[in-house]
Each structure stands twice: as structure tokens, then as C-alpha cells.
């Protein structure tokens, strides 16, 4: 569990909230929502304008969440070593 917790856990958010400003925390949350929206819109565009299924939205949301957690942990926790 050490590798998963280190790279995909909430340590990045903890570091951001203790060392970063409120504006930076809000900015990262907005970037998360914009990235998720871009993935869903990109799928809709690539599939010819069809609405994505709820299963697709859940899968993309989970994958995007893991990627975003990795990025936060890389920037705020593991990248500063």
C-alpha cells in the first residue's frame, strides 16, 4: 500500500492546504473540474456528438482523479525530495 498511498493518496492536497494559499487550492480544484469536462466533451466530439454513458463518465472520472492525484503528489510531495 506504500506505493499507492505515496503517489495516489491525498498527501498532495494536505501539503497544498497547509503550505499553499486558498487561491491555489481553488485553482487546482477548478483545473480538476475543467480537465474532467474536457475529457467528457472530447469523447462526445470524437463519437460524433453522442452523449456519453454514465459508465463512461464514471470510468473517465476515476482515471482523471488518479492522474490528478498523481500530479499533485508529484508537485507538492514527491517532487520536492
SEFIZA-3560 file (N, C-alpha, C; in Angstrom, 3 decimals):
REM SEFIZA-3560
<numar><xx>0.817</xx><yy>-1.197</yy><zz>0.000</zz><atom>N</atom></numar>
<numar><xx>0.000</xx><yy>0.000</yy><zz>0.000</zz><atom>CA</atom></numar>
<numar><xx>0.859</xx><yy>1.257</yy><zz>0.000</zz><atom>C</atom></numar>
<numar><xx>2.149</xx><yy>1.109</yy><zz>0.275</zz><atom>N</atom></numar>
<numar><xx>3.018</xx><yy>2.276</yy><zz>0.357</zz><atom>CA</atom></numar>
<numar><xx>3.143</xx><yy>3.034</yy><zz>-0.943</zz><atom>C</atom></numar>
<numar><xx>3.348</xx><yy>2.310</yy><zz>-2.052</zz><atom>N</atom></numar>
<numar><xx>3.487</xx><yy>2.966</yy><zz>-3.357</zz><atom>CA</atom></numar>
<numar><xx>2.209</xx><yy>3.683</yy><zz>-3.749</zz><atom>C</atom></numar>
<numar><xx>1.075</xx><yy>3.008</yy><zz>-3.584</zz><atom>N</atom></numar>
<numar><xx>-0.201</xx><yy>3.605</yy><zz>-3.975</zz><atom>CA</atom></numar>
<numar><xx>-0.504</xx><yy>4.819</yy><zz>-3.104</zz><atom>C</atom></numar>
<numar><xx>-0.283</xx><yy>4.702</yy><zz>-1.814</zz><atom>N</atom></numar>
<numar><xx>-0.538</xx><yy>5.824</yy><zz>-0.914</zz><atom>CA</atom></numar>
<numar><xx>0.395</xx><yy>6.996</yy><zz>-1.212</zz><atom>C</atom></numar>
<numar><xx>1.629</xx><yy>6.685</yy><zz>-1.544</zz><atom>N</atom></numar>
<numar><xx>2.612</xx><yy>7.747</yy><zz>-1.805</zz><atom>CA</atom></numar>
<numar><xx>2.290</xx><yy>8.524</yy><zz>-3.068</zz><atom>C</atom></numar>
<numar><xx>1.890</xx><yy>7.842</yy><zz>-4.136</zz><atom>N</atom></numar>
<numar><xx>1.689</xx><yy>8.503</yy><zz>-5.413</zz><atom>CA</atom></numar>
<numar><xx>0.243</xx><yy>8.857</yy><zz>-5.733</zz><atom>C</atom></numar>
<numar><xx>-0.717</xx><yy>8.155</yy><zz>-5.137</zz><atom>N</atom></numar>
<numar><xx>-2.116</xx><yy>8.407</yy><zz>-5.475</zz><atom>CA</atom></numar>
<numar><xx>-2.965</xx><yy>8.783</yy><zz>-4.265</zz><atom>C</atom></numar>
<numar><xx>-2.362</xx><yy>8.983</yy><zz>-3.108</zz><atom>N</atom></numar>
<numar><xx>-3.092</xx><yy>9.345</yy><zz>-1.902</zz><atom>CA</atom></numar>
<numar><xx>-3.371</xx><yy>10.836</yy><zz>-1.842</zz><atom>C</atom></numar>
<numar><xx>-3.843</xx><yy>11.271</yy><zz>-0.697</zz><atom>N</atom></numar>
<numar><xx>-4.228</xx><yy>12.665</yy><zz>-0.523</zz><atom>CA</atom></numar>
<numar><xx>-3.122</xx><yy>13.517</yy><zz>0.082</zz><atom>C</atom></numar>
<numar><xx>-1.879</xx><yy>13.058</yy><zz>0.039</zz><atom>N</atom></numar>
<numar><xx>-0.776</xx><yy>13.827</yy><zz>0.611</zz><atom>CA</atom></numar>
<numar><xx>-0.565</xx><yy>15.154</yy><zz>-0.106</zz><atom>C</atom></numar>
<numar><xx>-0.785</xx><yy>15.179</yy><zz>-1.410</zz><atom>N</atom></numar>
<numar><xx>-0.628</xx><yy>16.419</yy><zz>-2.165</zz><atom>CA</atom></numar>
<numar><xx>-1.622</xx><yy>17.478</yy><zz>-1.737</zz><atom>C</atom></numar>
<numar><xx>-2.868</xx><yy>17.057</yy><zz>-1.509</zz><atom>N</atom></numar>
<numar><xx>-3.873</xx><yy>18.009</yy><zz>-1.049</zz><atom>CA</atom></numar>
<numar><xx>-3.543</xx><yy>18.523</yy><zz>0.348</zz><atom>C</atom></numar>
<numar><xx>-3.017</xx><yy>17.647</yy><zz>1.201</zz><atom>N</atom></numar>
<numar><xx>-2.652</xx><yy>18.073</yy><zz>2.553</zz><atom>CA</atom></numar>
<numar><xx>-1.530</xx><yy>19.104</yy><zz>2.509</zz><atom>C</atom></numar>
<numar><xx>-0.521</xx><yy>18.835</yy><zz>1.672</zz><atom>N</atom></numar>
<numar><xx>0.595</xx><yy>19.789</yy><zz>1.536</zz><atom>CA</atom></numar>
<numar><xx>0.109</xx><yy>21.107</yy><zz>0.944</zz><atom>C</atom></numar>
<numar><xx>-0.759</xx><yy>21.029</yy><zz>-0.044</zz><atom>N</atom></numar>
<numar><xx>-1.269</xx><yy>22.238</yy><zz>-0.673</zz><atom>CA</atom></numar>
<numar><xx>-2.071</xx><yy>23.070</yy><zz>0.315</zz><atom>C</atom></numar>
<numar><xx>-2.881</xx><yy>22.411</yy><zz>1.141</zz><atom>N</atom></numar>
<numar><xx>-3.711</xx><yy>23.166</yy><zz>2.079</zz><atom>CA</atom></numar>
<numar><xx>-2.906</xx><yy>23.737</yy><zz>3.244</zz><atom>C</atom></numar>
<numar><xx>-1.792</xx><yy>23.104</yy><zz>3.607</zz><atom>N</atom></numar>
<numar><xx>-1.006</xx><yy>23.639</yy><zz>4.718</zz><atom>CA</atom></numar>
<numar><xx>0.033</xx><yy>24.660</yy><zz>4.260</zz><atom>C</atom></numar>
<numar><xx>0.624</xx><yy>24.460</yy><zz>3.090</zz><atom>N</atom></numar>
<numar><xx>1.677</xx><yy>25.368</yy><zz>2.627</zz><atom>CA</atom></numar>
<numar><xx>1.197</xx><yy>26.335</yy><zz>1.559</zz><atom>C</atom></numar>
<numar><xx>0.178</xx><yy>25.971</yy><zz>0.808</zz><atom>N</atom></numar>
<numar><xx>-0.305</xx><yy>26.812</yy><zz>-0.278</zz><atom>CA</atom></numar>
<numar><xx>-1.366</xx><yy>27.785</yy><zz>0.187</zz><atom>C</atom></numar>
<numar><xx>-1.739</xx><yy>28.646</yy><zz>-0.700</zz><atom>N</atom></numar>
<numar><xx>-2.767</xx><yy>29.626</yy><zz>-0.378</zz><atom>CA</atom></numar>
<numar><xx>-4.152</xx><yy>29.077</yy><zz>-0.729</zz><atom>C</atom></numar>
<numar><xx>-5.145</xx><yy>29.757</yy><zz>-0.274</zz><atom>N</atom></numar>
<numar><xx>-6.519</xx><yy>29.368</yy><zz>-0.582</zz><atom>CA</atom></numar>
<numar><xx>-6.765</xx><yy>29.505</yy><zz>-2.078</zz><atom>C</atom></numar>
<numar><xx>-6.200</xx><yy>30.517</yy><zz>-2.689</zz><atom>N</atom></numar>
<numar><xx>-6.363</xx><yy>30.730</yy><zz>-4.120</zz><atom>CA</atom></numar>
<numar><xx>-5.760</xx><yy>29.569</yy><zz>-4.924</zz><atom>C</atom></numar>
<numar><xx>-4.619</xx><yy>29.062</yy><zz>-4.493</zz><atom>N</atom></numar>
<numar><xx>-4.004</xx><yy>27.932</yy><zz>-5.189</zz><atom>CA</atom></numar>
<numar><xx>-4.861</xx><yy>26.678</yy><zz>-5.047</zz><atom>C</atom></numar>
<numar><xx>-5.442</xx><yy>26.456</yy><zz>-3.878</zz><atom>N</atom></numar>
<numar><xx>-6.311</xx><yy>25.301</yy><zz>-3.672</zz><atom>CA</atom></numar>
<numar><xx>-7.535</xx><yy>25.390</yy><zz>-4.570</zz><atom>C</atom></numar>
<numar><xx>-8.140</xx><yy>26.552</yy><zz>-4.639</zz><atom>N</atom></numar>
<numar><xx>-9.299</xx><yy>26.744</yy><zz>-5.507</zz><atom>CA</atom></numar>
<numar><xx>-8.909</xx><yy>26.555</yy><zz>-6.965</zz><atom>C</atom></numar>
<numar><xx>-7.754</xx><yy>27.068</yy><zz>-7.352</zz><atom>N</atom></numar>
<numar><xx>-7.297</xx><yy>26.931</yy><zz>-8.738</zz><atom>CA</atom></numar>
<numar><xx>-7.097</xx><yy>25.462</yy><zz>-9.113</zz><atom>C</atom></numar>
<numar><xx>-6.509</xx><yy>24.673</yy><zz>-8.229</zz><atom>N</atom></numar>
<numar><xx>-6.314</xx><yy>23.257</yy><zz>-8.535</zz><atom>CA</atom></numar>
<numar><xx>-7.638</xx><yy>22.515</yy><zz>-8.639</zz><atom>C</atom></numar>
<numar><xx>-8.607</xx><yy>22.884</yy><zz>-7.828</zz><atom>N</atom></numar>
<numar><xx>-9.918</xx><yy>22.229</yy><zz>-7.913</zz><atom>CA</atom></numar>
<numar><xx>-10.637</xx><yy>22.619</yy><zz>-9.198</zz><atom>C</atom></numar>
<numar><xx>-10.494</xx><yy>23.862</yy><zz>-9.611</zz><atom>N</atom></numar>
<numar><xx>-11.093</xx><yy>24.290</yy><zz>-10.880</zz><atom>CA</atom></numar>
<numar><xx>-10.425</xx><yy>23.571</yy><zz>-12.046</zz><atom>C</atom></numar>
<numar><xx>-9.112</xx><yy>23.414</yy><zz>-12.000</zz><atom>N</atom></numar>
<numar><xx>-8.393</xx><yy>22.694</yy><zz>-13.057</zz><atom>CA</atom></numar>
<numar><xx>-8.852</xx><yy>21.243</yy><zz>-13.113</zz><atom>C</atom></numar>
<numar><xx>-9.112</xx><yy>20.637</yy><zz>-11.961</zz><atom>N</atom></numar>
<numar><xx>-9.613</xx><yy>19.262</yy><zz>-11.948</zz><atom>CA</atom></numar>
<numar><xx>-10.953</xx><yy>19.170</yy><zz>-12.666</zz><atom>C</atom></numar>
<numar><xx>-11.866</xx><yy>20.055</yy><zz>-12.351</zz><atom>N</atom></numar>
<numar><xx>-13.200</xx><yy>20.030</yy><zz>-12.972</zz><atom>CA</atom></numar>
<numar><xx>-13.103</xx><yy>20.337</yy><zz>-14.462</zz><atom>C</atom></numar>
<numar><xx>-12.256</xx><yy>21.277</yy><zz>-14.844</zz><atom>N</atom></numar>
<numar><xx>-12.099</xx><yy>21.605</yy><zz>-16.266</zz><atom>CA</atom></numar>
<numar><xx>-11.503</xx><yy>20.430</yy><zz>-17.039</zz><atom>C</atom></numar>
<numar><xx>-10.544</xx><yy>19.727</yy><zz>-16.455</zz><atom>N</atom></numar>
<numar><xx>-9.970</xx><yy>18.554</yy><zz>-17.116</zz><atom>CA</atom></numar>
<numar><xx>-10.981</xx><yy>17.441</yy><zz>-17.290</zz><atom>C</atom></numar>
<numar><xx>-11.808</xx><yy>17.232</yy><zz>-16.283</zz><atom>N</atom></numar>
<numar><xx>-12.857</xx><yy>16.222</yy><zz>-16.382</zz><atom>CA</atom></numar>
<numar><xx>-13.868</xx><yy>16.607</yy><zz>-17.457</zz><atom>C</atom></numar>
<numar><xx>-14.256</xx><yy>17.856</yy><zz>-17.481</zz><atom>N</atom></numar>
<numar><xx>-15.184</xx><yy>18.322</yy><zz>-18.514</zz><atom>CA</atom></numar>
<numar><xx>-14.572</xx><yy>18.186</yy><zz>-19.904</zz><atom>C</atom></numar>
<numar><xx>-13.294</xx><yy>18.489</yy><zz>-20.045</zz><atom>N</atom></numar>
<numar><xx>-12.630</xx><yy>18.371</yy><zz>-21.346</zz><atom>CA</atom></numar>
<numar><xx>-12.601</xx><yy>16.920</yy><zz>-21.817</zz><atom>C</atom></numar>
<numar><xx>-12.390</xx><yy>15.981</yy><zz>-20.910</zz><atom>N</atom></numar>
<numar><xx>-12.384</xx><yy>14.567</yy><zz>-21.293</zz><atom>CA</atom></numar>
<numar><xx>-13.761</xx><yy>14.117</yy><zz>-21.751</zz><atom>C</atom></numar>
<numar><xx>-14.792</xx><yy>14.556</yy><zz>-21.066</zz><atom>N</atom></numar>
<numar><xx>-16.148</xx><yy>14.171</yy><zz>-21.449</zz><atom>CA</atom></numar>
<numar><xx>-16.544</xx><yy>14.830</yy><zz>-22.769</zz><atom>C</atom></numar>
<numar><xx>-16.219</xx><yy>16.095</yy><zz>-22.938</zz><atom>N</atom></numar>
<numar><xx>-16.522</xx><yy>16.791</yy><zz>-24.185</zz><atom>CA</atom></numar>
<numar><xx>-15.722</xx><yy>16.206</yy><zz>-25.333</zz><atom>C</atom></numar>
<numar><xx>-14.462</xx><yy>15.851</yy><zz>-25.090</zz><atom>N</atom></numar>
<numar><xx>-13.635</xx><yy>15.230</yy><zz>-26.131</zz><atom>CA</atom></numar>
<numar><xx>-14.217</xx><yy>13.912</yy><zz>-26.601</zz><atom>C</atom></numar>
<numar><xx>-14.727</xx><yy>13.121</yy><zz>-25.688</zz><atom>N</atom></numar>
<numar><xx>-15.374</xx><yy>11.862</yy><zz>-26.073</zz><atom>CA</atom></numar>
<numar><xx>-16.615</xx><yy>12.133</yy><zz>-26.913</zz><atom>C</atom></numar>
<numar><xx>-17.420</xx><yy>13.087</yy><zz>-26.483</zz><atom>N</atom></numar>
<numar><xx>-18.634</xx><yy>13.410</yy><zz>-27.222</zz><atom>CA</atom></numar>
<numar><xx>-18.312</xx><yy>13.887</yy><zz>-28.634</zz><atom>C</atom></numar>
<numar><xx>-17.279</xx><yy>14.682</yy><zz>-28.752</zz><atom>N</atom></numar>
<numar><xx>-16.860</xx><yy>15.178</yy><zz>-30.071</zz><atom>CA</atom></numar>
<numar><xx>-16.325</xx><yy>14.043</yy><zz>-30.944</zz><atom>C</atom></numar>
<numar><xx>-15.515</xx><yy>13.171</yy><zz>-30.363</zz><atom>N</atom></numar>
<numar><xx>-14.917</xx><yy>12.066</yy><zz>-31.128</zz><atom>CA</atom></numar>
<numar><xx>-15.955</xx><yy>11.027</yy><zz>-31.539</zz><atom>C</atom></numar>
<numar><xx>-17.014</xx><yy>10.898</yy><zz>-30.756</zz><atom>N</atom></numar>
<numar><xx>-18.029</xx><yy>9.898</yy><zz>-31.097</zz><atom>CA</atom></numar>
<numar><xx>-19.118</xx><yy>10.461</yy><zz>-31.988</zz><atom>C</atom></numar>
<numar><xx>-18.948</xx><yy>11.638</yy><zz>-32.500</zz><atom>N</atom></numar>
<numar><xx>-19.912</xx><yy>12.209</yy><zz>-33.432</zz><atom>CA</atom></numar>
<numar><xx>-21.076</xx><yy>12.915</yy><zz>-32.767</zz><atom>C</atom></numar>
<numar><xx>-20.901</xx><yy>13.381</yy><zz>-31.581</zz><atom>N</atom></numar>
<numar><xx>-21.944</xx><yy>14.145</yy><zz>-30.901</zz><atom>CA</atom></numar>
<numar><xx>-22.866</xx><yy>13.318</yy><zz>-30.029</zz><atom>C</atom></numar>
<numar><xx>-22.550</xx><yy>12.049</yy><zz>-29.817</zz><atom>N</atom></numar>
<numar><xx>-23.378</xx><yy>11.223</yy><zz>-28.952</zz><atom>CA</atom></numar>
<numar><xx>-23.095</xx><yy>11.548</yy><zz>-27.490</zz><atom>C</atom></numar>
<numar><xx>-24.131</xx><yy>11.424</yy><zz>-26.681</zz><atom>N</atom></numar>
<numar><xx>-23.954</xx><yy>11.642</yy><zz>-25.245</zz><atom>CA</atom></numar>
<numar><xx>-23.210</xx><yy>10.463</yy><zz>-24.637</zz><atom>C</atom></numar>
<numar><xx>-22.237</xx><yy>10.732</yy><zz>-23.764</zz><atom>N</atom></numar>
<numar><xx>-21.523</xx><yy>9.621</yy><zz>-23.125</zz><atom>CA</atom></numar>
<numar><xx>-22.421</xx><yy>8.919</yy><zz>-22.112</zz><atom>C</atom></numar>
<numar><xx>-22.196</xx><yy>7.641</yy><zz>-21.948</zz><atom>N</atom></numar>
<numar><xx>-22.974</xx><yy>6.886</yy><zz>-20.977</zz><atom>CA</atom></numar>
<numar><xx>-22.483</xx><yy>7.196</yy><zz>-19.569</zz><atom>C</atom></numar>
<numar><xx>-23.296</xx><yy>6.849</yy><zz>-18.594</zz><atom>N</atom></numar>
<numar><xx>-22.926</xx><yy>7.070</yy><zz>-17.205</zz><atom>CA</atom></numar>
<numar><xx>-21.706</xx><yy>6.234</yy><zz>-16.827</zz><atom>C</atom></numar>
<numar><xx>-21.595</xx><yy>5.041</yy><zz>-17.404</zz><atom>N</atom></numar>
<numar><xx>-20.433</xx><yy>4.186</yy><zz>-17.151</zz><atom>CA</atom></numar>
<numar><xx>-19.155</xx><yy>4.867</yy><zz>-17.641</zz><atom>C</atom></numar>
<numar><xx>-19.202</xx><yy>5.451</yy><zz>-18.849</zz><atom>N</atom></numar>
<numar><xx>-18.027</xx><yy>6.157</yy><zz>-19.374</zz><atom>CA</atom></numar>
<numar><xx>-17.644</xx><yy>7.320</yy><zz>-18.474</zz><atom>C</atom></numar>
<numar><xx>-18.633</xx><yy>8.091</yy><zz>-18.034</zz><atom>N</atom></numar>
<numar><xx>-18.349</xx><yy>9.241</yy><zz>-17.177</zz><atom>CA</atom></numar>
<numar><xx>-17.705</xx><yy>8.782</yy><zz>-15.870</zz><atom>C</atom></numar>
<numar><xx>-18.190</xx><yy>7.680</yy><zz>-15.311</zz><atom>N</atom></numar>
<numar><xx>-17.621</xx><yy>7.163</yy><zz>-14.060</zz><atom>CA</atom></numar>
<numar><xx>-16.188</xx><yy>6.679</yy><zz>-14.263</zz><atom>C</atom></numar>
<numar><xx>-15.927</xx><yy>5.972</yy><zz>-15.362</zz><atom>N</atom></numar>
<numar><xx>-14.576</xx><yy>5.458</yy><zz>-15.634</zz><atom>CA</atom></numar>
<numar><xx>-13.609</xx><yy>6.613</yy><zz>-15.879</zz><atom>C</atom></numar>
<numar><xx>-14.010</xx><yy>7.551</yy><zz>-16.715</zz><atom>N</atom></numar>
<numar><xx>-13.142</xx><yy>8.691</yy><zz>-17.002</zz><atom>CA</atom></numar>
<numar><xx>-12.925</xx><yy>9.535</yy><zz>-15.752</zz><atom>C</atom></numar>
<numar><xx>-13.952</xx><yy>9.698</yy><zz>-14.945</zz><atom>N</atom></numar>
<numar><xx>-13.805</xx><yy>10.445</yy><zz>-13.705</zz><atom>CA</atom></numar>
<numar><xx>-12.801</xx><yy>9.795</yy><zz>-12.770</zz><atom>C</atom></numar>
<numar><xx>-12.857</xx><yy>8.477</yy><zz>-12.659</zz><atom>N</atom></numar>
<numar><xx>-11.925</xx><yy>7.760</yy><zz>-11.787</zz><atom>CA</atom></numar>
<numar><xx>-10.492</xx><yy>7.844</yy><zz>-12.315</zz><atom>C</atom></numar>
<numar><xx>-10.320</xx><yy>7.638</yy><zz>-13.613</zz><atom>N</atom></numar>
<numar><xx>-8.978</xx><yy>7.700</yy><zz>-14.207</zz><atom>CA</atom></numar>
<numar><xx>-8.413</xx><yy>9.119</yy><zz>-14.104</zz><atom>C</atom></numar>
<numar><xx>-9.236</xx><yy>10.120</yy><zz>-14.378</zz><atom>N</atom></numar>
<numar><xx>-8.780</xx><yy>11.502</yy><zz>-14.280</zz><atom>CA</atom></numar>
<numar><xx>-8.432</xx><yy>11.848</yy><zz>-12.834</zz><atom>C</atom></numar>
<numar><xx>-9.215</xx><yy>11.338</yy><zz>-11.874</zz><atom>N</atom></numar>
<numar><xx>-8.929</xx><yy>11.559</yy><zz>-10.463</zz><atom>CA</atom></numar>
<numar><xx>-7.567</xx><yy>10.982</yy><zz>-10.102</zz><atom>C</atom></numar>
<numar><xx>-7.269</xx><yy>9.755</yy><zz>-10.543</zz><atom>N</atom></numar>
<numar><xx>-5.970</xx><yy>9.146</yy><zz>-10.249</zz><atom>CA</atom></numar>
<numar><xx>-4.827</xx><yy>9.932</yy><zz>-10.886</zz><atom>C</atom></numar>
<numar><xx>-5.012</xx><yy>10.366</yy><zz>-12.125</zz><atom>N</atom></numar>
<numar><xx>-3.977</xx><yy>11.157</yy><zz>-12.805</zz><atom>CA</atom></numar>
<numar><xx>-3.749</xx><yy>12.486</yy><zz>-12.075</zz><atom>C</atom></numar>
<numar><xx>-4.816</xx><yy>13.108</yy><zz>-11.644</zz><atom>N</atom></numar>
<numar><xx>-4.702</xx><yy>14.389</yy><zz>-10.955</zz><atom>CA</atom></numar>
<numar><xx>-4.042</xx><yy>14.219</yy><zz>-9.592</zz><atom>C</atom></numar>
<numar><xx>-4.413</xx><yy>13.150</yy><zz>-8.870</zz><atom>N</atom></numar>
<numar><xx>-3.772</xx><yy>12.869</yy><zz>-7.588</zz><atom>CA</atom></numar>
<numar><xx>-2.271</xx><yy>12.628</yy><zz>-7.785</zz><atom>C</atom></numar>
<numar><xx>-1.912</xx><yy>11.890</yy><zz>-8.834</zz><atom>N</atom></numar>
<numar><xx>-0.506</xx><yy>11.654</yy><zz>-9.135</zz><atom>CA</atom></numar>
<numar><xx>0.213</xx><yy>12.974</yy><zz>-9.374</zz><atom>C</atom></numar>
<numar><xx>-0.412</xx><yy>13.874</yy><zz>-10.144</zz><atom>N</atom></numar>
<numar><xx>0.210</xx><yy>15.158</yy><zz>-10.443</zz><atom>CA</atom></numar>
<numar><xx>0.398</xx><yy>15.984</yy><zz>-9.162</zz><atom>C</atom></numar>
<numar><xx>-0.616</xx><yy>16.026</yy><zz>-8.322</zz><atom>N</atom></numar>
<numar><xx>-0.493</xx><yy>16.781</yy><zz>-7.082</zz><atom>CA</atom></numar>
<numar><xx>0.598</xx><yy>16.223</yy><zz>-6.184</zz><atom>C</atom></numar>
<numar><xx>0.659</xx><yy>14.907</yy><zz>-6.067</zz><atom>N</atom></numar>
<numar><xx>1.687</xx><yy>14.301</yy><zz>-5.229</zz><atom>CA</atom></numar>
<numar><xx>3.076</xx><yy>14.502</yy><zz>-5.829</zz><atom>C</atom></numar>
<numar><xx>3.172</xx><yy>14.498</yy><zz>-7.135</zz><atom>N</atom></numar>
<numar><xx>4.465</xx><yy>14.731</yy><zz>-7.785</zz><atom>CA</atom></numar>
<numar><xx>4.930</xx><yy>16.157</yy><zz>-7.539</zz><atom>C</atom></numar>
<numar><xx>4.037</xx><yy>17.098</yy><zz>-7.643</zz><atom>N</atom></numar>
<numar><xx>4.411</xx><yy>18.505</yy><zz>-7.494</zz><atom>CA</atom></numar>
<numar><xx>4.653</xx><yy>18.874</yy><zz>-6.040</zz><atom>C</atom></numar>
<numar><xx>3.749</xx><yy>18.498</yy><zz>-5.144</zz><atom>N</atom></numar>
<numar><xx>3.800</xx><yy>19.017</yy><zz>-3.783</zz><atom>CA</atom></numar>
<numar><xx>4.495</xx><yy>18.111</yy><zz>-2.770</zz><atom>C</atom></numar>
<numar><xx>4.593</xx><yy>16.824</yy><zz>-3.041</zz><atom>N</atom></numar>
<numar><xx>5.163</xx><yy>15.928</yy><zz>-2.036</zz><atom>CA</atom></numar>
<numar><xx>6.437</xx><yy>15.268</yy><zz>-2.549</zz><atom>C</atom></numar>
<numar><xx>6.335</xx><yy>14.447</yy><zz>-3.566</zz><atom>N</atom></numar>
<numar><xx>7.454</xx><yy>13.630</yy><zz>-4.016</zz><atom>CA</atom></numar>
<numar><xx>8.441</xx><yy>14.391</yy><zz>-4.890</zz><atom>C</atom></numar>
<numar><xx>8.031</xx><yy>15.471</yy><zz>-5.522</zz><atom>N</atom></numar>
<numar><xx>8.937</xx><yy>16.219</yy><zz>-6.378</zz><atom>CA</atom></numar>
<numar><xx>9.895</xx><yy>17.112</yy><zz>-5.614</zz><atom>C</atom></numar>
<numar><xx>9.614</xx><yy>17.372</yy><zz>-4.357</zz><atom>N</atom></numar>
<numar><xx>10.451</xx><yy>18.278</yy><zz>-3.583</zz><atom>CA</atom></numar>
<numar><xx>11.540</xx><yy>17.544</yy><zz>-2.807</zz><atom>C</atom></numar>
<numar><xx>11.668</xx><yy>16.253</yy><zz>-3.038</zz><atom>N</atom></numar>
<numar><xx>12.688</xx><yy>15.482</yy><zz>-2.309</zz><atom>CA</atom></numar>
<numar><xx>14.027</xx><yy>15.609</yy><zz>-2.942</zz><atom>C</atom></numar>
//
